[in-house]
Amino acid sequence: MRFDPAVVGDIGEVTSPPYDVMDRPMIDDLLNEHPRNIVRLILPRMVSDPVRAEDPYARAGKLLRRWREHGVLRTDDQAALYVYEYGDAHQRVCGLVGALELRKRDVGVVLPHEGVIPQIVADRLAMMASARANLEPILLVYDGAGSTTQALEAARAQPPIIDVQARDGTFHTVWSITDRRQHQLIRAALAPHQALIADGHHRYATYLQLRKRHRSIGERHGPWDRGLALLIDQSQYPLQLGAIHRSVADVALDDLTAPPGFALGAAEPVTGLPSPPTTAGEFVVTDGERQRRLHLTAERDHAVSDAALLHERLLPSWGCTDDQVGYLHTVDQTLRNAHQDSGVAVLLHPPTVAEVMDVARAGKMMPRKSTSFGPKPRMGLLMRSFEDEA
């Protein structure tokens, strides 16, 4: 299911970043720039509607169906896998988009590495159930040693079905693969591999919850047995791994203490935007005007991430609970959140991809929102309606 450029105009204008990296100003800009931006469907609770007080997800579901009726959204005539290439002047990523069969976790096909927040899963479940659609693909990485390269290159030799520039300066190009024999070859190439969830733990958990909901009422098989996914071969198109920082409400910089095994530096003035730490086991805590560096002095267990150290050792020593913590992708967003909540920003150093894979393969979990893989795909290019597969 895709936006029809004959109806909406420039497809780049109706796309958005993933729902969890947008702040209020960014959402407002997208809503103001185009009346049919995908944000109206994936974040309806952020769209004010003073006339109707109905549930925002029910409203978004009706809007989606109306867009389909009016040809704003159209479904391709043939079942397909899609090659999606995106990037900017500095980096290019290319992968496959399709419907991923959901399997039990102990099978070890898809490996999560972070815990999830139940409220966010409930929010995404409300969205998907009302839309009866997957509006955003999850992002998976795997080490395929180039096993799908030939299929990607063959598709990219054909004219694309989408070729747009987004307002953030990124390009996005999509090709369709409808040949069944190519589908079989791609399936065989992917079959031996495990995939790590790079982005979309909450959406993947929602896929599983949605399937469970349907099975609980006797619907054993249906489109909810699959979920929309983008698969990137990390050996060919390595994604970058960044940290997700924390804001901690109602904490003063001068009240911080260091638990055993840590050392806390004195407060020093900040000029400009504070910089995240450059080594593992180090944290920068700042209120925007001053900052203090805190680092691990005990022997480091490399199976324990910095996010785990923060949540298991530092936050308890400060008397902080989970409801005081915000999760932000950029330093300026984290500082803004901390200022609004009369607290501090805690800037983290990211783990490596190898560390994340080791944790996932061991069946362990990092704290929720521990990693940020990038660059991230654009939402609104490719969607999947359950009604087309029922």
N, C-alpha and C positions, 0 to 999 in steps of 0.2 A: 504494500500500500504506500503510495507516494503522492506528494503534492503535485498538482497539474500546473505547469508553468503558464499554460494558456489562460488559467483562471487567476492565479496568485501573482504572476509576474516572476521576478527574480527569486529562484528557490533559496538563494543564500539569505534573503531577507526574512524567511519564515523559519529558519533553523535557530538553534540555541546551543550553548554548552550543556553538559549533563546537569540535571536538576540540583545536585548537591554541591556544585562549585559556584553557584550564582548567589549574589547578595541582592538586597533590595534595590539599590540603584541600577544594577545590571538588568534585573527583571523589568523594572519600570521603563528602561530604555528600549528593551525588546518589545514590550507591549505598545509603546508609543510609536515605534518605527513601522509596525505592520499589524493590522487588525487580525491577521490570521497566523500570527507566530505560534509555533508549537508549544510555547510556554502556557498558552491558554488551556491546553490539554494536559500537560504533564505537571503543572503547578497551579491548578485552578483555585486553591485556597489563597494564593497570592494575588488573585484577580478580583478586585472589588466589584460588586454588583448591587448597588443600592436599591434597585427595583425589585429583585427577587432574592428572597432570603433562604432559598432551598440549599440543600447540601451541595457544596462546590463540586464534588465528584459526580454527582447525579447530573448537575448542570453541564459539566464538561462532557459526560457521556452523550447527552442530548446534542451538544454542539458538534461532537465528532460525527454522529449519525446524520446531522443536518449537512455538514460539510461533504459527506459521502453522497447524499442525495443530490446536492447541487454541483457535484463534480469537482469540488475543491480537492478532495482526496480520491484517487482512483487506484484500483488494484490491477496489477499486470495480468495479462491474459493467460500466461503460462507460468507454471511453477519454476522457480529458478533459484540458483545460488548467485550471490552477487560479489563481485570484486570491488572493494572500496579502497581508494588511494587518497590520502590526505596529508597535509603538511604545510610548510611555509618555505621561505628561501633557505632555511638552515637544515631542515629535516623532512624526510619523506617516509611515510608508513603505508604499507599495503597489506590487506588481509581479505578474508572471506566472511561474508555475512550469510547466515542461514538459520534454520530452526534447529536448535540443539535438543536432542532427546534427553529427558531428565532421568537420571539414574540414582540409585542409592549411594550415599557417601562412601560406604565401605567398599564399593566397587573400585573406587580410586580413579575415575575418569576425569572428573572436575574437582580440583583441589582448592577449597577455601583456605585462607590463612588468617582471617580476622573474624572476631566476634561481631555480632550485629546488635543494633538497638531495637528492641521490640516495637517501640512507638513508630519508628521509621518504616519497619516492615509493614505494620498495620496501615500506615499512610499510603505506601506503594500498593498494598493489596486493595485498598479502597479505590485507588486510581485505576488499576488494571481490571478489577471486577466491573466497574461502571463503564469503562471504555470497551470491555471485551476485546482487548488488544494488548500487544506488546508495543509500546510506543518508543521505547529506548532499548537498544541492544546492550547487553553486558559485554565487557571486554575481557577476552581470554588470551593468554600468551602460552606458547608451547615451543619446545625445541624440536622443530621438524627437519632440521638439516636440509632445508630447501626442497622438501618432498612435494610441495604444491607449486613450486616456482613455474614449472612448465604450464600448468593450468592458468596461473595468473597472467603470464606473459601472452598466452594465446588469447585470453579475453581482452587484454589491453591493446591488442593489435586491431581490435574492432572499434567502431564508433561508440562512445560512451552514451549512456542514457541520462546521466546527470553530469554536469561540468560547471561548477559555480565557484565564486569567490565569496567568502563570508566577510562580515564587517570587521572581524578581528584580524584580517589579513591572511587567513589561511585559505588554501584551495581544497576542493572536495570533488572527486571524480568517481563515478560509479559505472560499472559494466555489468551486464546480465549474462549468466551462463544458463541456457535452457536445455542444452543437449544432455539427454539422460546418460549417455555413455560417459560423458565428462563427469557427471555427478558420481557415477560408480567409481571412476578412477580417483576422484578427490576423496571419496569415502574410504577407499582402500589406503590412500596415502595418509589419512588422518588416524586410521584405526589403531595403530600401535602406540599412539602418544597420549600422555597425560597433559591436561591443560590447567594452568593456574589462573584463578580469578584475579585479574589485574585491577578491574574497576567494575563494581556492581554486586558486591556481597549482599546488599539489602535487596536488590532486584532479584538475584538468584534465590535468596531465601523466600522472596515473594512468589517466585515461580513454584517452588515446592509447596508453599502454603496454599496457593490457588489450586494446584493439583489435588492436594489433600482435601480441600473443601469440596471439590466436585466428587471425589471418590466417596466421601462420607455420606453423600446423598444418592449413591448407587450409580453415578456416571463413571464407569470404569475406564472408558477410553474417549479421548477427544483432543482438541487443539491445545488444551492446557497441559498435555503430556510433554510439550516442547516449549522452548523459550527462545526468543530472538538473541543471537550472539554474534559478535565479531571476533574472529580468531586471527591472531597475529603470530607468525613464526618469528620468535625472538632471535633465532640464529641469523635471519635475513634482514629483519627490520627491528633492531633492538630499541625497545621503549626505554625512556629514562625514568628513574625512580626518585621521587621527591618525598619530603616529609609532610605530614599533616600536623600543623601546630595546634596548640591548645590555648584557649583563654580560660582563666580561672577567676570566677566572680568573688567579690567581697574578700580579697586578700591584698594586704599592703606589702610592698617590696621590703620594707624594714622589718616586717614581722616574720620573714622566712627563716627557717632553721635548716641545718643539714643533719640528716639521720646518720647513724654509724655507717662508715664506708664511703662517705661523701665529704667534700670540702666546699665551702661557700665563700666566694670572694666578696670584697667590699663593693658598695654601690659606686658606680662611675657614671658621669654624664653621657648622654647619647646625642650625637650630632647626626641629623638625617635619619634615615630608616635603619633600625637595628639589623644586624646581620645574624643569620642562624649560625650555630656552631659548625666548625669544620672537621671535628673528629667525633667518633662514637664515644658515648659515655659522658658527653658534655652537654649542658643545657644553658641557654641564655634566658634569663627571666627579666622582664622589663615592663615598666608602666608607660613607656614612650618617651619619658624624660630622663630616666636613669635606668641602668641595668646592672644585674649581678650575675656572675658566671658561677655555675655549680657543676662540679665534675666528680666522677666516680674515682675513688682512691683505692678501693679494694680490687682484688683480681677480677677481671671481667669474664663472665660466662658468655661466650659468643652465641649461645643458643637463646639468650635473653635479650630482647630488643630494647632500645632506649625508651620506646613507648611503654613497655612492660615495667622498666625501672621507674618511670614517672608514676604510673598508676598503682604499682604495688609497693613502692618504697617512699617516694617523695610526697605525693598527695596525702596519703594517710598521716605522714609526719607533720603536715601542715594543718591537719584537721579538716581536710576538704572531702566532700562527697561528690558522687558522679553528677548530681544535678547542678553543680557549680561549674561544670566543664563544658566549654564549647569547642567545636572541631572546625578548623579553618585551613584553607589551602594556601593562602598567601600571608605574608607578614603584615601588610597594611590592613587586611580584613581582621586578622587576629588582634592587632592593636585597637582597631575600632571597636571590636566586641568587648575587649578588656576595659576600655574606657567607659563604654556604656554601662558595664556591670560593676564599676568601681573595683576592678581587679587588676590582674597582671596577665601578660602574654608569656607563654612558655614556648620558646622556639627549639625545635628538635633537629637532629641530624638524621638523614634517612638511612635505612638499612640497604644492603645490596640485594640484587635479584637472587643471587645464589643463597644468601641467608634466608630469604623469604621462601624459596623452594625447599630448603632443608627443613624449615619449620612445618611447611604444609605436608611434605612427604612423611614426616614423623607423626602426623596426625595431631599436631599441636596447633594452638591458636595464638596469634598476637592479639593485643587489645584492639577493640574496634577502632576503625579509622587510624591505622598505623602507617599506611603506605599510600602514595599517590603516584600512579604510573602515568606517563605522558609521552607524547601529546595525546590528548583525549579526542575521540571522534565527536562529530557534530550530531546533535539530535534533530530529527525531523526529515532526514534524507530517506531513510528506509524504515517502515513500520510493518507490523504484522497483525492483521485483524482475524480474530477467531471465527468471525461470521463467514469469512471466505474459505475456511477449512472445515466448517461443521458438516 
